Amino acid sequence: MNKYKHIIFDLDDTILDFQDSEEKALKQIISLYKLPYNKHTIACYKRINDGLWHQLEDGLISREEVLTTRFLLFLKEFRIDENGANVEAIYREHLNQGHKTVTHAHELLNALSKRDYNLYIGTNGVGTTQRKRLEDAKLQGYFEQLFISEEIGYEKPNPDFFHYIFDALNSSRKEEFLMIGDRVTSDIKGAINAGIDCVWFNPKRSMPKSGSPKSTYTISNLMQIMDLLQE
């Protein structure tokens, strides 16, 4: 594994705890519209949101459509007509505050920074949100560059997302790259599409769905990266 020189990290639920940030921001929206804050309401939003993101990953809709549609559809489930973009702006304001880190993220990045690796963020998302959360978590200094889908014009798993990174780093040696992420449908599929090795971060030890792309490695604890790199 010492062949790797460039390590690309997904951000949400790999370095930063997006589930925590999302829960707090969503709670504000649910409260604003006086909806019941319970498992049914949360599951309704997640069903709509996850479905839209999967359509984005399949290239069927744009990122902008995801962001302007998800709350419009969610609130319609409760017979509330609202401008999706307006609700998204309120949600985004709260989401920007979330910067709780995934367990061992600081420890791993500190250890890797002392070795001869180049570290990068490769994330789908909104630039202002991702940059602010990373800065608030005091992690930005570990990464040489941040590659954010909104800013570069491509979403994972589109291989052009990774080709953009190769070009930016002026490197065609794909064997030197390693992608680490939690989403099989974007991080792992994208890395495979681009021809680079990948690590599926799977802390819940979920079983992969039938037909899912197979990662080069699978871990349940971020510090296992150090063990892999020493093999």
C-alpha positions as CSV (number, residue, x, y, z in Angstrom):
1,M,0.0,0.0,0.0
2,N,3.0,2.3,0.2
3,K,2.6,3.0,-3.5
4,Y,-0.1,5.6,-2.6
5,K,0.9,9.3,-2.6
6,H,-2.4,11.0,-3.1
7,I,-5.2,10.3,-0.6
8,I,-8.7,11.8,-1.4
9,F,-11.2,11.9,1.4
10,D,-14.9,12.3,1.1
11,L,-16.1,14.8,3.6
12,D,-19.6,14.0,4.8
13,D,-19.8,11.0,7.2
14,T,-16.1,10.2,6.4
15,I,-14.4,13.2,8.1
16,L,-17.3,15.3,9.3
17,D,-20.4,13.8,11.0
18,F,-23.1,14.9,8.5
19,Q,-25.8,12.9,10.2
20,D,-25.4,15.0,13.3
21,S,-25.4,18.3,11.3
22,E,-28.4,17.2,9.2
23,E,-30.4,16.1,12.2
24,K,-29.9,19.5,13.9
25,A,-30.7,21.5,10.8
26,L,-33.7,19.4,9.8
27,K,-35.1,19.8,13.4
28,Q,-35.1,23.5,12.8
29,I,-37.1,23.2,9.6
30,I,-39.6,20.8,11.2
31,S,-40.0,23.1,14.1
32,L,-40.5,26.1,11.9
33,Y,-43.4,24.5,10.1
34,K,-44.8,23.1,13.4
35,L,-44.6,19.5,12.2
36,P,-44.2,16.6,14.5
37,Y,-40.6,15.8,15.2
38,N,-40.8,12.0,15.1
39,K,-39.4,9.0,13.2
40,H,-42.2,9.2,10.5
41,T,-41.4,12.9,9.7
42,I,-37.6,12.3,9.6
43,A,-38.0,9.1,7.5
44,C,-40.3,11.0,5.0
45,Y,-37.6,13.7,4.5
46,K,-34.8,11.1,4.1
47,R,-36.8,9.1,1.6
48,I,-37.3,12.2,-0.6
49,N,-33.7,13.5,-0.1
50,D,-32.0,10.2,-0.7
51,G,-34.1,9.5,-3.8
52,L,-33.1,12.9,-5.3
53,W,-29.4,12.4,-4.5
54,H,-29.5,8.9,-6.1
55,Q,-31.0,10.5,-9.2
56,L,-28.2,13.1,-9.2
57,E,-25.5,10.3,-8.9
58,D,-27.2,8.6,-11.9
59,G,-26.9,11.8,-13.9
60,L,-30.7,12.2,-14.2
61,I,-31.0,15.6,-12.4
62,S,-28.8,18.5,-11.4
63,R,-27.5,19.4,-8.0
64,E,-29.6,22.6,-8.2
65,E,-32.7,20.5,-8.7
66,V,-31.9,18.5,-5.6
67,L,-31.5,21.5,-3.5
68,T,-34.6,23.4,-4.7
69,T,-36.9,20.4,-4.9
70,R,-36.3,18.4,-1.7
71,F,-38.1,20.7,0.8
72,L,-40.8,21.5,-1.7
73,L,-41.7,17.8,-2.0
74,F,-41.2,17.1,1.7
75,L,-43.6,19.9,2.8
76,K,-46.1,18.9,0.2
77,E,-46.3,15.5,2.0
78,F,-47.8,17.6,4.9
79,R,-50.0,19.7,2.6
80,I,-47.8,22.8,2.9
81,D,-47.0,24.8,-0.2
82,E,-43.7,26.5,0.1
83,N,-40.9,27.7,-2.1
84,G,-38.3,25.0,-2.0
85,A,-35.4,27.4,-2.5
86,N,-36.5,29.6,0.4
87,V,-36.6,26.7,2.8
88,E,-33.3,25.4,1.5
89,A,-31.7,28.7,2.4
90,I,-33.0,28.5,5.9
91,Y,-31.8,24.8,6.2
92,R,-28.4,25.7,4.7
93,E,-27.9,28.4,7.3
94,H,-28.3,25.9,10.1
95,L,-26.4,23.1,8.3
96,N,-23.4,25.4,7.9
97,Q,-23.0,25.4,11.7
98,G,-22.4,21.7,11.9
99,H,-18.8,20.6,12.2
100,K,-18.7,17.6,14.5
101,T,-16.0,15.2,13.4
102,V,-16.3,11.5,12.8
103,T,-14.5,9.4,15.5
104,H,-10.7,9.4,15.0
105,A,-10.8,11.9,12.1
106,H,-8.4,14.3,13.9
107,E,-6.2,11.4,15.0
108,L,-6.0,9.9,11.5
109,L,-5.3,13.2,9.7
110,N,-2.6,14.1,12.3
111,A,-0.9,10.8,11.8
112,L,-1.1,11.0,8.0
113,S,0.2,14.5,7.9
114,K,3.4,13.4,9.5
115,R,4.1,11.0,6.6
116,D,4.8,11.6,3.0
117,Y,1.1,11.7,1.8
118,N,-0.7,14.4,0.0
119,L,-4.2,14.8,1.4
120,Y,-7.3,16.2,-0.4
121,I,-11.0,16.5,0.1
122,G,-13.2,15.2,-2.8
123,T,-16.8,15.9,-1.9
124,N,-20.2,16.4,-3.5
125,G,-21.9,19.5,-2.1
126,V,-22.1,23.2,-1.8
127,G,-18.7,25.0,-1.6
128,T,-19.6,27.6,1.1
129,T,-21.1,25.0,3.3
130,Q,-18.3,22.4,3.0
131,R,-15.5,25.0,3.4
132,K,-17.1,26.6,6.5
133,R,-17.7,23.3,8.2
134,L,-14.2,22.1,7.6
135,E,-12.7,25.4,8.8
136,D,-14.9,25.4,11.9
137,A,-13.7,21.9,12.7
138,K,-10.1,23.1,12.4
139,L,-9.3,20.5,9.8
140,Q,-8.7,22.6,6.7
141,G,-5.0,22.8,7.3
142,Y,-4.5,19.1,6.8
143,F,-5.6,19.2,3.1
144,E,-3.6,20.6,0.2
145,Q,-6.7,21.2,-1.9
146,L,-10.5,20.9,-1.7
147,F,-12.3,19.5,-4.7
148,I,-16.0,20.3,-4.3
149,S,-18.6,19.3,-6.9
150,E,-20.3,22.6,-7.0
151,E,-17.0,24.4,-7.8
152,I,-15.5,21.9,-10.3
153,G,-18.7,21.2,-12.2
154,Y,-18.9,17.4,-11.8
155,E,-20.5,15.1,-9.2
156,K,-19.2,11.8,-8.0
157,P,-19.5,9.1,-9.4
158,N,-18.9,10.8,-12.7
159,P,-15.3,9.9,-13.6
160,D,-14.8,13.5,-14.8
161,F,-14.9,14.5,-11.1
162,F,-11.6,12.5,-10.6
163,H,-10.2,13.4,-14.0
164,Y,-10.5,17.0,-12.9
165,I,-8.4,16.1,-9.8
166,F,-5.8,14.3,-11.9
167,D,-5.5,17.4,-14.2
168,A,-5.3,19.8,-11.3
169,L,-2.5,17.8,-9.7
170,N,-0.8,17.2,-13.1
171,S,-0.6,13.5,-12.4
172,S,-1.7,10.6,-14.6
173,R,-0.3,7.9,-12.3
174,K,-3.6,6.5,-11.1
175,E,-1.9,3.8,-9.1
176,E,-0.7,6.5,-6.7
177,F,-4.3,7.6,-5.8
178,L,-6.6,6.3,-3.1
179,M,-10.2,7.4,-2.5
180,I,-11.7,7.0,1.0
181,G,-15.5,7.4,1.4
182,D,-18.7,6.1,3.0
183,R,-21.0,6.1,0.0
184,V,-20.8,3.1,-2.3
185,T,-22.9,4.8,-5.0
186,S,-20.7,7.9,-5.3
187,D,-17.3,7.5,-3.6
188,I,-16.6,3.8,-4.4
189,K,-18.4,3.7,-7.8
190,G,-16.7,7.0,-8.8
191,A,-13.3,5.8,-7.9
192,I,-13.8,2.5,-9.8
193,N,-15.1,4.5,-12.8
194,A,-12.0,6.6,-12.7
195,G,-9.7,3.6,-12.3
196,I,-8.2,4.2,-8.8
197,D,-8.2,2.2,-5.7
198,C,-10.7,2.9,-3.0
199,V,-11.6,2.3,0.7
200,W,-15.2,1.9,1.8
201,F,-15.6,3.4,5.2
202,N,-18.4,1.3,6.7
203,P,-18.7,2.0,10.4
204,K,-22.1,0.3,10.7
205,R,-20.7,-2.8,9.0
206,S,-23.6,-2.8,6.5
207,M,-23.9,-5.5,4.0
208,P,-23.3,-4.3,0.5
209,K,-26.4,-4.4,-1.8
210,S,-26.5,-7.0,-4.5
211,G,-24.7,-5.7,-7.6
212,S,-22.9,-2.9,-5.7
213,P,-19.4,-2.0,-6.9
214,K,-16.8,-3.7,-4.8
215,S,-14.2,-1.5,-3.1
216,T,-10.5,-2.4,-3.0
217,Y,-10.6,-2.3,0.9
218,T,-13.3,-2.0,3.5
219,I,-12.9,-0.5,7.0
220,S,-15.2,0.2,10.0
221,N,-12.8,2.4,11.9
222,L,-10.8,5.3,10.4
223,M,-7.6,4.3,12.1
224,Q,-7.6,1.1,10.1
225,I,-6.3,3.2,7.3
226,M,-2.9,3.3,9.1
227,D,-2.9,-0.5,9.2
228,L,-3.6,-0.7,5.5
229,L,-0.9,1.8,4.6
230,Q,1.7,-0.2,6.6
231,E,0.9,-3.5,4.7
